[in-house]
Amino acid sequence: MKKHLIDVYISDNCTECDQLVNYLSELNISFNKKNTTVNKENLRQLQQENIYITPTIIIDNYYRIIGFQQGKIKQLLR
C-alpha cells in the first residue's frame, strides 16, 4: 500500500468519527488525528476548506472524504 499523508478531522461525541479512527487503525494506516472540539485551530483549518462536518479525511492535501465512507477510503488508499 502506498504511503499517504492523511489528516483525519474528528470531534468529540461523534460515533462516525470513532468508527473511522478504528477502521484506519485496524488497517495499520498512519494518520494525523485532528480534533476540532479540543483544538479550534483544527476547526478553522477545516472551515478554510469549506467543510463543516466531521469526520473528514484529507488525503495528500488533495482528496476530501466527508463522513465515514469505507469504500471510498479503501479505493483511494490502495
mmJSON file of the N, C-alpha and C atoms, coordinates in Angstrom:
{"data_MODEL":{"atom_site":{
"group_PDB":["ATOM","ATOM","ATOM","ATOM","ATOM","ATOM","ATOM","ATOM","ATOM","ATOM","ATOM","ATOM","ATOM","ATOM","ATOM","ATOM","ATOM","ATOM","ATOM","ATOM","ATOM","ATOM","ATOM","ATOM","ATOM","ATOM","ATOM","ATOM","ATOM","ATOM","ATOM","ATOM","ATOM","ATOM","ATOM","ATOM","ATOM","ATOM","ATOM","ATOM","ATOM","ATOM","ATOM","ATOM","ATOM","ATOM","ATOM","ATOM","ATOM","ATOM","ATOM","ATOM","ATOM","ATOM","ATOM","ATOM","ATOM","ATOM","ATOM","ATOM","ATOM","ATOM","ATOM","ATOM","ATOM","ATOM","ATOM","ATOM","ATOM","ATOM","ATOM","ATOM","ATOM","ATOM","ATOM","ATOM","ATOM","ATOM","ATOM","ATOM","ATOM","ATOM","ATOM","ATOM","ATOM","ATOM","ATOM","ATOM","ATOM","ATOM","ATOM","ATOM","ATOM","ATOM","ATOM","ATOM","ATOM","ATOM","ATOM","ATOM","ATOM","ATOM","ATOM","ATOM","ATOM","ATOM","ATOM","ATOM","ATOM","ATOM","ATOM","ATOM","ATOM","ATOM","ATOM","ATOM","ATOM","ATOM","ATOM","ATOM","ATOM","ATOM","ATOM","ATOM","ATOM","ATOM","ATOM","ATOM","ATOM","ATOM","ATOM","ATOM","ATOM","ATOM","ATOM","ATOM","ATOM","ATOM","ATOM","ATOM","ATOM","ATOM","ATOM","ATOM","ATOM","ATOM","ATOM","ATOM","ATOM","ATOM","ATOM","ATOM","ATOM","ATOM","ATOM","ATOM","ATOM","ATOM","ATOM","ATOM","ATOM","ATOM","ATOM","ATOM","ATOM","ATOM","ATOM","ATOM","ATOM","ATOM","ATOM","ATOM","ATOM","ATOM","ATOM","ATOM","ATOM","ATOM","ATOM","ATOM","ATOM","ATOM","ATOM","ATOM","ATOM","ATOM","ATOM","ATOM","ATOM","ATOM","ATOM","ATOM","ATOM","ATOM","ATOM","ATOM","ATOM","ATOM","ATOM","ATOM","ATOM","ATOM","ATOM","ATOM","ATOM","ATOM","ATOM","ATOM","ATOM","ATOM","ATOM","ATOM","ATOM","ATOM","ATOM","ATOM","ATOM","ATOM","ATOM","ATOM","ATOM","ATOM","ATOM","ATOM","ATOM","ATOM","ATOM","ATOM","ATOM","ATOM","ATOM","ATOM","ATOM","ATOM"],
"id":[1,2,3,4,5,6,7,8,9,10,11,12,13,14,15,16,17,18,19,20,21,22,23,24,25,26,27,28,29,30,31,32,33,34,35,36,37,38,39,40,41,42,43,44,45,46,47,48,49,50,51,52,53,54,55,56,57,58,59,60,61,62,63,64,65,66,67,68,69,70,71,72,73,74,75,76,77,78,79,80,81,82,83,84,85,86,87,88,89,90,91,92,93,94,95,96,97,98,99,100,101,102,103,104,105,106,107,108,109,110,111,112,113,114,115,116,117,118,119,120,121,122,123,124,125,126,127,128,129,130,131,132,133,134,135,136,137,138,139,140,141,142,143,144,145,146,147,148,149,150,151,152,153,154,155,156,157,158,159,160,161,162,163,164,165,166,167,168,169,170,171,172,173,174,175,176,177,178,179,180,181,182,183,184,185,186,187,188,189,190,191,192,193,194,195,196,197,198,199,200,201,202,203,204,205,206,207,208,209,210,211,212,213,214,215,216,217,218,219,220,221,222,223,224,225,226,227,228,229,230,231,232,233,234],
"type_symbol":["N","C","C","N","C","C","N","C","C","N","C","C","N","C","C","N","C","C","N","C","C","N","C","C","N","C","C","N","C","C","N","C","C","N","C","C","N","C","C","N","C","C","N","C","C","N","C","C","N","C","C","N","C","C","N","C","C","N","C","C","N","C","C","N","C","C","N","C","C","N","C","C","N","C","C","N","C","C","N","C","C","N","C","C","N","C","C","N","C","C","N","C","C","N","C","C","N","C","C","N","C","C","N","C","C","N","C","C","N","C","C","N","C","C","N","C","C","N","C","C","N","C","C","N","C","C","N","C","C","N","C","C","N","C","C","N","C","C","N","C","C","N","C","C","N","C","C","N","C","C","N","C","C","N","C","C","N","C","C","N","C","C","N","C","C","N","C","C","N","C","C","N","C","C","N","C","C","N","C","C","N","C","C","N","C","C","N","C","C","N","C","C","N","C","C","N","C","C","N","C","C","N","C","C","N","C","C","N","C","C","N","C","C","N","C","C","N","C","C","N","C","C","N","C","C","N","C","C","N","C","C","N","C","C"],
"label_atom_id":["N","CA","C","N","CA","C","N","CA","C","N","CA","C","N","CA","C","N","CA","C","N","CA","C","N","CA","C","N","CA","C","N","CA","C","N","CA","C","N","CA","C","N","CA","C","N","CA","C","N","CA","C","N","CA","C","N","CA","C","N","CA","C","N","CA","C","N","CA","C","N","CA","C","N","CA","C","N","CA","C","N","CA","C","N","CA","C","N","CA","C","N","CA","C","N","CA","C","N","CA","C","N","CA","C","N","CA","C","N","CA","C","N","CA","C","N","CA","C","N","CA","C","N","CA","C","N","CA","C","N","CA","C","N","CA","C","N","CA","C","N","CA","C","N","CA","C","N","CA","C","N","CA","C","N","CA","C","N","CA","C","N","CA","C","N","CA","C","N","CA","C","N","CA","C","N","CA","C","N","CA","C","N","CA","C","N","CA","C","N","CA","C","N","CA","C","N","CA","C","N","CA","C","N","CA","C","N","CA","C","N","CA","C","N","CA","C","N","CA","C","N","CA","C","N","CA","C","N","CA","C","N","CA","C","N","CA","C","N","CA","C","N","CA","C","N","CA","C","N","CA","C","N","CA","C","N","CA","C","N","CA","C","N","CA","C","N","CA","C","N","CA","C"],
"label_alt_id":[null,null,null,null,null,null,null,null,null,null,null,null,null,null,null,null,null,null,null,null,null,null,null,null,null,null,null,null,null,null,null,null,null,null,null,null,null,null,null,null,null,null,null,null,null,null,null,null,null,null,null,null,null,null,null,null,null,null,null,null,null,null,null,null,null,null,null,null,null,null,null,null,null,null,null,null,null,null,null,null,null,null,null,null,null,null,null,null,null,null,null,null,null,null,null,null,null,null,null,null,null,null,null,null,null,null,null,null,null,null,null,null,null,null,null,null,null,null,null,null,null,null,null,null,null,null,null,null,null,null,null,null,null,null,null,null,null,null,null,null,null,null,null,null,null,null,null,null,null,null,null,null,null,null,null,null,null,null,null,null,null,null,null,null,null,null,null,null,null,null,null,null,null,null,null,null,null,null,null,null,null,null,null,null,null,null,null,null,null,null,null,null,null,null,null,null,null,null,null,null,null,null,null,null,null,null,null,null,null,null,null,null,null,null,null,null,null,null,null,null,null,null,null,null,null,null,null,null,null,null,null,null,null,null],
"label_comp_id":["MET","MET","MET","LYS","LYS","LYS","LYS","LYS","LYS","HIS","HIS","HIS","LEU","LEU","LEU","ILE","ILE","ILE","ASP","ASP","ASP","VAL","VAL","VAL","TYR","TYR","TYR","ILE","ILE","ILE","SER","SER","SER","ASP","ASP","ASP","ASN","ASN","ASN","CYS","CYS","CYS","THR","THR","THR","GLU","GLU","GLU","CYS","CYS","CYS","ASP","ASP","ASP","GLN","GLN","GLN","LEU","LEU","LEU","VAL","VAL","VAL","ASN","ASN","ASN","TYR","TYR","TYR","LEU","LEU","LEU","SER","SER","SER","GLU","GLU","GLU","LEU","LEU","LEU","ASN","ASN","ASN","ILE","ILE","ILE","SER","SER","SER","PHE","PHE","PHE","ASN","ASN","ASN","LYS","LYS","LYS","LYS","LYS","LYS","ASN","ASN","ASN","THR","THR","THR","THR","THR","THR","VAL","VAL","VAL","ASN","ASN","ASN","LYS","LYS","LYS","GLU","GLU","GLU","ASN","ASN","ASN","LEU","LEU","LEU","ARG","ARG","ARG","GLN","GLN","GLN","LEU","LEU","LEU","GLN","GLN","GLN","GLN","GLN","GLN","GLU","GLU","GLU","ASN","ASN","ASN","ILE","ILE","ILE","TYR","TYR","TYR","ILE","ILE","ILE","THR","THR","THR","PRO","PRO","PRO","THR","THR","THR","ILE","ILE","ILE","ILE","ILE","ILE","ILE","ILE","ILE","ASP","ASP","ASP","ASN","ASN","ASN","TYR","TYR","TYR","TYR","TYR","TYR","ARG","ARG","ARG","ILE","ILE","ILE","ILE","ILE","ILE","GLY","GLY","GLY","PHE","PHE","PHE","GLN","GLN","GLN","GLN","GLN","GLN","GLY","GLY","GLY","LYS","LYS","LYS","ILE","ILE","ILE","LYS","LYS","LYS","GLN","GLN","GLN","LEU","LEU","LEU","LEU","LEU","LEU","ARG","ARG","ARG"],
"label_asym_id":["A","A","A","A","A","A","A","A","A","A","A","A","A","A","A","A","A","A","A","A","A","A","A","A","A","A","A","A","A","A","A","A","A","A","A","A","A","A","A","A","A","A","A","A","A","A","A","A","A","A","A","A","A","A","A","A","A","A","A","A","A","A","A","A","A","A","A","A","A","A","A","A","A","A","A","A","A","A","A","A","A","A","A","A","A","A","A","A","A","A","A","A","A","A","A","A","A","A","A","A","A","A","A","A","A","A","A","A","A","A","A","A","A","A","A","A","A","A","A","A","A","A","A","A","A","A","A","A","A","A","A","A","A","A","A","A","A","A","A","A","A","A","A","A","A","A","A","A","A","A","A","A","A","A","A","A","A","A","A","A","A","A","A","A","A","A","A","A","A","A","A","A","A","A","A","A","A","A","A","A","A","A","A","A","A","A","A","A","A","A","A","A","A","A","A","A","A","A","A","A","A","A","A","A","A","A","A","A","A","A","A","A","A","A","A","A","A","A","A","A","A","A","A","A","A","A","A","A","A","A","A","A","A","A"],
"label_entity_id":["1","1","1","1","1","1","1","1","1","1","1","1","1","1","1","1","1","1","1","1","1","1","1","1","1","1","1","1","1","1","1","1","1","1","1","1","1","1","1","1","1","1","1","1","1","1","1","1","1","1","1","1","1","1","1","1","1","1","1","1","1","1","1","1","1","1","1","1","1","1","1","1","1","1","1","1","1","1","1","1","1","1","1","1","1","1","1","1","1","1","1","1","1","1","1","1","1","1","1","1","1","1","1","1","1","1","1","1","1","1","1","1","1","1","1","1","1","1","1","1","1","1","1","1","1","1","1","1","1","1","1","1","1","1","1","1","1","1","1","1","1","1","1","1","1","1","1","1","1","1","1","1","1","1","1","1","1","1","1","1","1","1","1","1","1","1","1","1","1","1","1","1","1","1","1","1","1","1","1","1","1","1","1","1","1","1","1","1","1","1","1","1","1","1","1","1","1","1","1","1","1","1","1","1","1","1","1","1","1","1","1","1","1","1","1","1","1","1","1","1","1","1","1","1","1","1","1","1","1","1","1","1","1","1"],
"label_seq_id":[1,1,1,2,2,2,3,3,3,4,4,4,5,5,5,6,6,6,7,7,7,8,8,8,9,9,9,10,10,10,11,11,11,12,12,12,13,13,13,14,14,14,15,15,15,16,16,16,17,17,17,18,18,18,19,19,19,20,20,20,21,21,21,22,22,22,23,23,23,24,24,24,25,25,25,26,26,26,27,27,27,28,28,28,29,29,29,30,30,30,31,31,31,32,32,32,33,33,33,34,34,34,35,35,35,36,36,36,37,37,37,38,38,38,39,39,39,40,40,40,41,41,41,42,42,42,43,43,43,44,44,44,45,45,45,46,46,46,47,47,47,48,48,48,49,49,49,50,50,50,51,51,51,52,52,52,53,53,53,54,54,54,55,55,55,56,56,56,57,57,57,58,58,58,59,59,59,60,60,60,61,61,61,62,62,62,63,63,63,64,64,64,65,65,65,66,66,66,67,67,67,68,68,68,69,69,69,70,70,70,71,71,71,72,72,72,73,73,73,74,74,74,75,75,75,76,76,76,77,77,77,78,78,78],
"pdbx_PDB_ins_code":[null,null,null,null,null,null,null,null,null,null,null,null,null,null,null,null,null,null,null,null,null,null,null,null,null,null,null,null,null,null,null,null,null,null,null,null,null,null,null,null,null,null,null,null,null,null,null,null,null,null,null,null,null,null,null,null,null,null,null,null,null,null,null,null,null,null,null,null,null,null,null,null,null,null,null,null,null,null,null,null,null,null,null,null,null,null,null,null,null,null,null,null,null,null,null,null,null,null,null,null,null,null,null,null,null,null,null,null,null,null,null,null,null,null,null,null,null,null,null,null,null,null,null,null,null,null,null,null,null,null,null,null,null,null,null,null,null,null,null,null,null,null,null,null,null,null,null,null,null,null,null,null,null,null,null,null,null,null,null,null,null,null,null,null,null,null,null,null,null,null,null,null,null,null,null,null,null,null,null,null,null,null,null,null,null,null,null,null,null,null,null,null,null,null,null,null,null,null,null,null,null,null,null,null,null,null,null,null,null,null,null,null,null,null,null,null,null,null,null,null,null,null,null,null,null,null,null,null,null,null,null,null,null,null],
"Cartn_x":[0.833,0.0,0.886,0.573,1.344,1.213,2.275,2.274,1.601,0.63,-0.118,-0.018,-0.159,-0.321,-1.818,-2.242,-3.666,-3.956,-4.851,-5.35,-6.803,-7.121,-8.473,-9.024,-10.046,-10.679,-11.859,-11.824,-12.866,-13.379,-14.461,-14.972,-15.377,-15.517,-15.927,-17.375,-17.695,-19.052,-19.59,-18.744,-19.096,-18.838,-19.904,-19.785,-19.104,-19.471,-18.879,-17.377,-16.977,-15.551,-14.811,-15.403,-14.797,-14.666,-15.702,-15.668,-14.551,-14.386,-13.351,-11.958,-11.721,-10.414,-10.11,-11.094,-10.905,-10.614,-11.323,-11.131,-9.712,-9.249,-7.896,-6.843,-7.086,-6.147,-6.078,-7.237,-7.271,-6.492,-6.487,-5.751,-4.279,-3.87,-2.493,-2.092,-3.024,-2.77,-2.419,-1.28,-0.897,-1.612,-2.034,-2.772,-2.593,-2.838,-2.811,-4.238,-4.504,-5.845,-5.954,-6.949,-7.131,-8.525,-8.567,-9.833,-10.267,-11.452,-11.948,-12.626,-12.982,-13.593,-12.52,-11.431,-10.347,-9.496,-9.225,-8.328,-9.068,-9.41,-10.187,-9.4,-8.071,-7.269,-7.582,-7.781,-8.17,-9.52,-10.438,-11.745,-11.593,-10.753,-10.521,-9.91,-8.97,-8.359,-9.423,-10.317,-11.379,-12.327,-12.678,-13.588,-12.96,-11.634,-10.965,-11.147,-11.422,-11.69,-13.186,-13.958,-15.416,-16.085,-15.531,-16.081,-16.455,-17.664,-18.187,-18.692,-18.26,-18.757,-17.577,-17.726,-16.763,-17.501,-16.817,-15.404,-15.147,-13.982,-13.496,-12.066,-11.757,-10.398,-9.858,-8.643,-7.949,-6.702,-6.636,-5.548,-4.633,-3.358,-2.325,-2.672,-3.342,-3.767,-4.569,-5.207,-5.94,-7.348,-7.443,-8.735,-9.423,-10.719,-11.526,-12.639,-12.75,-13.833,-14.571,-15.84,-16.655,-17.512,-17.429,-18.157,-17.323,-17.835,-17.143,-17.611,-16.87,-17.185,-16.126,-16.352,-15.376,-14.927,-15.842,-15.495,-14.604,-14.934,-14.154,-12.76,-12.686,-11.393,-10.521,-11.087,-10.339,-9.84,-10.683,-10.333,-9.169,-9.193,-8.164,-6.844,-6.899,-5.689,-5.0,-5.495,-4.827,-3.608],
"Cartn_y":[-1.169,0.0,1.243,2.203,3.435,4.265,4.977,5.847,7.17,7.572,8.81,9.721,11.016,11.979,12.075,11.676,11.619,12.426,13.407,14.163,13.75,13.378,12.961,13.968,14.697,15.682,15.019,15.057,14.431,15.438,15.066,15.864,14.922,15.462,14.657,14.187,13.07,12.518,12.274,11.756,11.503,10.024,9.252,7.812,7.511,8.25,8.042,8.336,9.335,9.666,8.492,7.933,6.791,5.596,5.349,4.235,4.431,5.65,5.952,5.743,6.272,6.13,4.647,3.895,2.458,1.723,2.071,1.434,1.661,2.904,3.21,2.517,2.477,1.812,0.313,-0.309,-1.741,-2.059,-1.122,-1.309,-0.919,-0.506,-0.05,1.114,2.011,3.203,4.34,4.977,6.084,7.361,8.143,9.363,10.361,11.623,12.702,12.943,12.711,12.92,14.361,15.08,16.489,16.693,16.857,17.006,18.476,18.713,20.081,20.605,19.706,20.134,20.65,19.924,20.249,21.407,21.428,22.427,23.215,24.443,25.272,25.623,25.542,25.76,24.662,23.442,22.354,22.648,23.199,23.578,24.654,25.643,26.71,26.152,25.212,24.599,23.917,23.207,22.501,23.492,24.54,25.545,26.296,26.439,27.065,26.235,24.953,24.059,24.062,24.939,24.992,23.68,23.056,21.819,22.094,21.682,21.978,20.723,19.556,18.282,17.388,16.685,15.641,14.309,13.243,13.174,13.602,14.129,14.456,13.963,13.354,12.897,13.714,14.197,14.85,14.018,13.504,12.614,13.359,13.412,14.04,15.493,16.185,17.574,17.748,16.685,16.749,16.169,14.902,14.228,14.555,14.816,15.061,14.024,13.375,12.418,12.881,13.202,13.672,12.508,12.247,11.126,9.855,8.81,7.519,6.732,6.849,6.178,5.112,3.955,2.877,2.505,2.393,2.021,3.06,4.306,5.385,5.46,5.264,5.281,4.166,2.974,1.808,2.039,2.625,2.887,3.87,4.932,5.961,5.563,4.623,4.272,2.996,2.376,1.148,1.433],
"Cartn_z":[0.0,0.0,0.0,-0.844,-0.962,0.315,0.671,1.843,1.486,2.282,2.052,3.269,3.032,4.107,4.368,5.56,5.869,7.127,6.987,8.13,8.346,9.579,9.926,10.931,10.511,11.38,12.078,13.405,14.213,15.239,15.899,17.011,18.136,19.322,20.47,20.309,20.949,20.955,19.545,18.68,17.277,16.986,16.897,16.668,15.341,14.315,12.988,13.016,13.788,13.933,14.578,15.631,16.317,15.373,14.572,13.616,12.604,12.125,11.137,11.718,12.903,13.549,13.785,14.256,14.48,13.18,12.117,10.817,10.3,10.325,9.848,10.712,12.017,12.929,12.651,12.394,12.078,10.812,9.855,8.604,8.729,9.928,10.183,9.284,9.061,8.258,9.207,8.979,9.845,9.385,10.363,10.06,11.197,10.874,11.86,12.319,13.59,14.131,14.603,14.074,14.394,14.984,16.298,16.998,16.948,16.361,16.199,17.459,18.374,19.633,20.585,20.669,21.601,21.087,19.786,19.21,18.119,18.426,17.483,16.221,16.265,15.056,14.033,14.503,13.598,12.952,13.721,13.185,12.117,12.371,11.383,10.093,10.23,9.045,8.195,8.848,8.135,7.463,8.167,7.614,6.443,6.422,5.281,4.012,4.184,3.046,2.697,3.371,3.224,3.638,4.655,5.199,6.652,7.012,8.342,9.047,8.584,9.102,9.473,10.574,10.929,10.923,10.623,10.29,8.844,8.635,7.294,7.182,6.054,5.786,4.617,4.766,3.657,3.372,2.14,1.734,0.777,1.13,0.298,-0.061,0.84,0.624,-0.66,-1.127,-2.386,-2.267,-1.884,-1.808,-0.493,-0.557,0.639,0.699,1.833,2.055,3.296,3.117,4.231,4.717,6.015,6.6,6.512,7.111,7.106,5.894,4.798,3.543,3.291,3.86,3.841,2.435,1.511,0.14,-0.535,-0.36,-0.974,-0.359,0.956,1.636,1.102,1.015,0.53,-0.893,-1.726,-3.13,-3.238,-2.449,-2.546,-1.877,-0.937,-0.206,-0.69,-1.719,-2.192,-3.002],
"occupancy":[1.0,1.0,1.0,1.0,1.0,1.0,1.0,1.0,1.0,1.0,1.0,1.0,1.0,1.0,1.0,1.0,1.0,1.0,1.0,1.0,1.0,1.0,1.0,1.0,1.0,1.0,1.0,1.0,1.0,1.0,1.0,1.0,1.0,1.0,1.0,1.0,1.0,1.0,1.0,1.0,1.0,1.0,1.0,1.0,1.0,1.0,1.0,1.0,1.0,1.0,1.0,1.0,1.0,1.0,1.0,1.0,1.0,1.0,1.0,1.0,1.0,1.0,1.0,1.0,1.0,1.0,1.0,1.0,1.0,1.0,1.0,1.0,1.0,1.0,1.0,1.0,1.0,1.0,1.0,1.0,1.0,1.0,1.0,1.0,1.0,1.0,1.0,1.0,1.0,1.0,1.0,1.0,1.0,1.0,1.0,1.0,1.0,1.0,1.0,1.0,1.0,1.0,1.0,1.0,1.0,1.0,1.0,1.0,1.0,1.0,1.0,1.0,1.0,1.0,1.0,1.0,1.0,1.0,1.0,1.0,1.0,1.0,1.0,1.0,1.0,1.0,1.0,1.0,1.0,1.0,1.0,1.0,1.0,1.0,1.0,1.0,1.0,1.0,1.0,1.0,1.0,1.0,1.0,1.0,1.0,1.0,1.0,1.0,1.0,1.0,1.0,1.0,1.0,1.0,1.0,1.0,1.0,1.0,1.0,1.0,1.0,1.0,1.0,1.0,1.0,1.0,1.0,1.0,1.0,1.0,1.0,1.0,1.0,1.0,1.0,1.0,1.0,1.0,1.0,1.0,1.0,1.0,1.0,1.0,1.0,1.0,1.0,1.0,1.0,1.0,1.0,1.0,1.0,1.0,1.0,1.0,1.0,1.0,1.0,1.0,1.0,1.0,1.0,1.0,1.0,1.0,1.0,1.0,1.0,1.0,1.0,1.0,1.0,1.0,1.0,1.0,1.0,1.0,1.0,1.0,1.0,1.0,1.0,1.0,1.0,1.0,1.0,1.0,1.0,1.0,1.0,1.0,1.0,1.0],
"B_iso_or_equiv":[0.0,0.0,0.0,0.0,0.0,0.0,0.0,0.0,0.0,0.0,0.0,0.0,0.0,0.0,0.0,0.0,0.0,0.0,0.0,0.0,0.0,0.0,0.0,0.0,0.0,0.0,0.0,0.0,0.0,0.0,0.0,0.0,0.0,0.0,0.0,0.0,0.0,0.0,0.0,0.0,0.0,0.0,0.0,0.0,0.0,0.0,0.0,0.0,0.0,0.0,0.0,0.0,0.0,0.0,0.0,0.0,0.0,0.0,0.0,0.0,0.0,0.0,0.0,0.0,0.0,0.0,0.0,0.0,0.0,0.0,0.0,0.0,0.0,0.0,0.0,0.0,0.0,0.0,0.0,0.0,0.0,0.0,0.0,0.0,0.0,0.0,0.0,0.0,0.0,0.0,0.0,0.0,0.0,0.0,0.0,0.0,0.0,0.0,0.0,0.0,0.0,0.0,0.0,0.0,0.0,0.0,0.0,0.0,0.0,0.0,0.0,0.0,0.0,0.0,0.0,0.0,0.0,0.0,0.0,0.0,0.0,0.0,0.0,0.0,0.0,0.0,0.0,0.0,0.0,0.0,0.0,0.0,0.0,0.0,0.0,0.0,0.0,0.0,0.0,0.0,0.0,0.0,0.0,0.0,0.0,0.0,0.0,0.0,0.0,0.0,0.0,0.0,0.0,0.0,0.0,0.0,0.0,0.0,0.0,0.0,0.0,0.0,0.0,0.0,0.0,0.0,0.0,0.0,0.0,0.0,0.0,0.0,0.0,0.0,0.0,0.0,0.0,0.0,0.0,0.0,0.0,0.0,0.0,0.0,0.0,0.0,0.0,0.0,0.0,0.0,0.0,0.0,0.0,0.0,0.0,0.0,0.0,0.0,0.0,0.0,0.0,0.0,0.0,0.0,0.0,0.0,0.0,0.0,0.0,0.0,0.0,0.0,0.0,0.0,0.0,0.0,0.0,0.0,0.0,0.0,0.0,0.0,0.0,0.0,0.0,0.0,0.0,0.0,0.0,0.0,0.0,0.0,0.0,0.0],
"pdbx_formal_charge":[null,null,null,null,null,null,null,null,null,null,null,null,null,null,null,null,null,null,null,null,null,null,null,null,null,null,null,null,null,null,null,null,null,null,null,null,null,null,null,null,null,null,null,null,null,null,null,null,null,null,null,null,null,null,null,null,null,null,null,null,null,null,null,null,null,null,null,null,null,null,null,null,null,null,null,null,null,null,null,null,null,null,null,null,null,null,null,null,null,null,null,null,null,null,null,null,null,null,null,null,null,null,null,null,null,null,null,null,null,null,null,null,null,null,null,null,null,null,null,null,null,null,null,null,null,null,null,null,null,null,null,null,null,null,null,null,null,null,null,null,null,null,null,null,null,null,null,null,null,null,null,null,null,null,null,null,null,null,null,null,null,null,null,null,null,null,null,null,null,null,null,null,null,null,null,null,null,null,null,null,null,null,null,null,null,null,null,null,null,null,null,null,null,null,null,null,null,null,null,null,null,null,null,null,null,null,null,null,null,null,null,null,null,null,null,null,null,null,null,null,null,null,null,null,null,null,null,null,null,null,null,null,null,null],
"auth_seq_id":[1,1,1,2,2,2,3,3,3,4,4,4,5,5,5,6,6,6,7,7,7,8,8,8,9,9,9,10,10,10,11,11,11,12,12,12,13,13,13,14,14,14,15,15,15,16,16,16,17,17,17,18,18,18,19,19,19,20,20,20,21,21,21,22,22,22,23,23,23,24,24,24,25,25,25,26,26,26,27,27,27,28,28,28,29,29,29,30,30,30,31,31,31,32,32,32,33,33,33,34,34,34,35,35,35,36,36,36,37,37,37,38,38,38,39,39,39,40,40,40,41,41,41,42,42,42,43,43,43,44,44,44,45,45,45,46,46,46,47,47,47,48,48,48,49,49,49,50,50,50,51,51,51,52,52,52,53,53,53,54,54,54,55,55,55,56,56,56,57,57,57,58,58,58,59,59,59,60,60,60,61,61,61,62,62,62,63,63,63,64,64,64,65,65,65,66,66,66,67,67,67,68,68,68,69,69,69,70,70,70,71,71,71,72,72,72,73,73,73,74,74,74,75,75,75,76,76,76,77,77,77,78,78,78],
"auth_comp_id":["MET","MET","MET","LYS","LYS","LYS","LYS","LYS","LYS","HIS","HIS","HIS","LEU","LEU","LEU","ILE","ILE","ILE","ASP","ASP","ASP","VAL","VAL","VAL","TYR","TYR","TYR","ILE","ILE","ILE","SER","SER","SER","ASP","ASP","ASP","ASN","ASN","ASN","CYS","CYS","CYS","THR","THR","THR","GLU","GLU","GLU","CYS","CYS","CYS","ASP","ASP","ASP","GLN","GLN","GLN","LEU","LEU","LEU","VAL","VAL","VAL","ASN","ASN","ASN","TYR","TYR","TYR","LEU","LEU","LEU","SER","SER","SER","GLU","GLU","GLU","LEU","LEU","LEU","ASN","ASN","ASN","ILE","ILE","ILE","SER","SER","SER","PHE","PHE","PHE","ASN","ASN","ASN","LYS","LYS","LYS","LYS","LYS","LYS","ASN","ASN","ASN","THR","THR","THR","THR","THR","THR","VAL","VAL","VAL","ASN","ASN","ASN","LYS","LYS","LYS","GLU","GLU","GLU","ASN","ASN","ASN","LEU","LEU","LEU","ARG","ARG","ARG","GLN","GLN","GLN","LEU","LEU","LEU","GLN","GLN","GLN","GLN","GLN","GLN","GLU","GLU","GLU","ASN","ASN","ASN","ILE","ILE","ILE","TYR","TYR","TYR","ILE","ILE","ILE","THR","THR","THR","PRO","PRO","PRO","THR","THR","THR","ILE","ILE","ILE","ILE","ILE","ILE","ILE","ILE","ILE","ASP","ASP","ASP","ASN","ASN","ASN","TYR","TYR","TYR","TYR","TYR","TYR","ARG","ARG","ARG","ILE","ILE","ILE","ILE","ILE","ILE","GLY","GLY","GLY","PHE","PHE","PHE","GLN","GLN","GLN","GLN","GLN","GLN","GLY","GLY","GLY","LYS","LYS","LYS","ILE","ILE","ILE","LYS","LYS","LYS","GLN","GLN","GLN","LEU","LEU","LEU","LEU","LEU","LEU","ARG","ARG","ARG"],
"auth_asym_id":["A","A","A","A","A","A","A","A","A","A","A","A","A","A","A","A","A","A","A","A","A","A","A","A","A","A","A","A","A","A","A","A","A","A","A","A","A","A","A","A","A","A","A","A","A","A","A","A","A","A","A","A","A","A","A","A","A","A","A","A","A","A","A","A","A","A","A","A","A","A","A","A","A","A","A","A","A","A","A","A","A","A","A","A","A","A","A","A","A","A","A","A","A","A","A","A","A","A","A","A","A","A","A","A","A","A","A","A","A","A","A","A","A","A","A","A","A","A","A","A","A","A","A","A","A","A","A","A","A","A","A","A","A","A","A","A","A","A","A","A","A","A","A","A","A","A","A","A","A","A","A","A","A","A","A","A","A","A","A","A","A","A","A","A","A","A","A","A","A","A","A","A","A","A","A","A","A","A","A","A","A","A","A","A","A","A","A","A","A","A","A","A","A","A","A","A","A","A","A","A","A","A","A","A","A","A","A","A","A","A","A","A","A","A","A","A","A","A","A","A","A","A","A","A","A","A","A","A","A","A","A","A","A","A"],
"auth_atom_id":["N","CA","C","N","CA","C","N","CA","C","N","CA","C","N","CA","C","N","CA","C","N","CA","C","N","CA","C","N","CA","C","N","CA","C","N","CA","C","N","CA","C","N","CA","C","N","CA","C","N","CA","C","N","CA","C","N","CA","C","N","CA","C","N","CA","C","N","CA","C","N","CA","C","N","CA","C","N","CA","C","N","CA","C","N","CA","C","N","CA","C","N","CA","C","N","CA","C","N","CA","C","N","CA","C","N","CA","C","N","CA","C","N","CA","C","N","CA","C","N","CA","C","N","CA","C","N","CA","C","N","CA","C","N","CA","C","N","CA","C","N","CA","C","N","CA","C","N","CA","C","N","CA","C","N","CA","C","N","CA","C","N","CA","C","N","CA","C","N","CA","C","N","CA","C","N","CA","C","N","CA","C","N","CA","C","N","CA","C","N","CA","C","N","CA","C","N","CA","C","N","CA","C","N","CA","C","N","CA","C","N","CA","C","N","CA","C","N","CA","C","N","CA","C","N","CA","C","N","CA","C","N","CA","C","N","CA","C","N","CA","C","N","CA","C","N","CA","C","N","CA","C","N","CA","C","N","CA","C","N","CA","C","N","CA","C","N","CA","C","N","CA","C"],
"pdbx_PDB_model_num":[1,1,1,1,1,1,1,1,1,1,1,1,1,1,1,1,1,1,1,1,1,1,1,1,1,1,1,1,1,1,1,1,1,1,1,1,1,1,1,1,1,1,1,1,1,1,1,1,1,1,1,1,1,1,1,1,1,1,1,1,1,1,1,1,1,1,1,1,1,1,1,1,1,1,1,1,1,1,1,1,1,1,1,1,1,1,1,1,1,1,1,1,1,1,1,1,1,1,1,1,1,1,1,1,1,1,1,1,1,1,1,1,1,1,1,1,1,1,1,1,1,1,1,1,1,1,1,1,1,1,1,1,1,1,1,1,1,1,1,1,1,1,1,1,1,1,1,1,1,1,1,1,1,1,1,1,1,1,1,1,1,1,1,1,1,1,1,1,1,1,1,1,1,1,1,1,1,1,1,1,1,1,1,1,1,1,1,1,1,1,1,1,1,1,1,1,1,1,1,1,1,1,1,1,1,1,1,1,1,1,1,1,1,1,1,1,1,1,1,1,1,1,1,1,1,1,1,1,1,1,1,1,1,1]
}}}
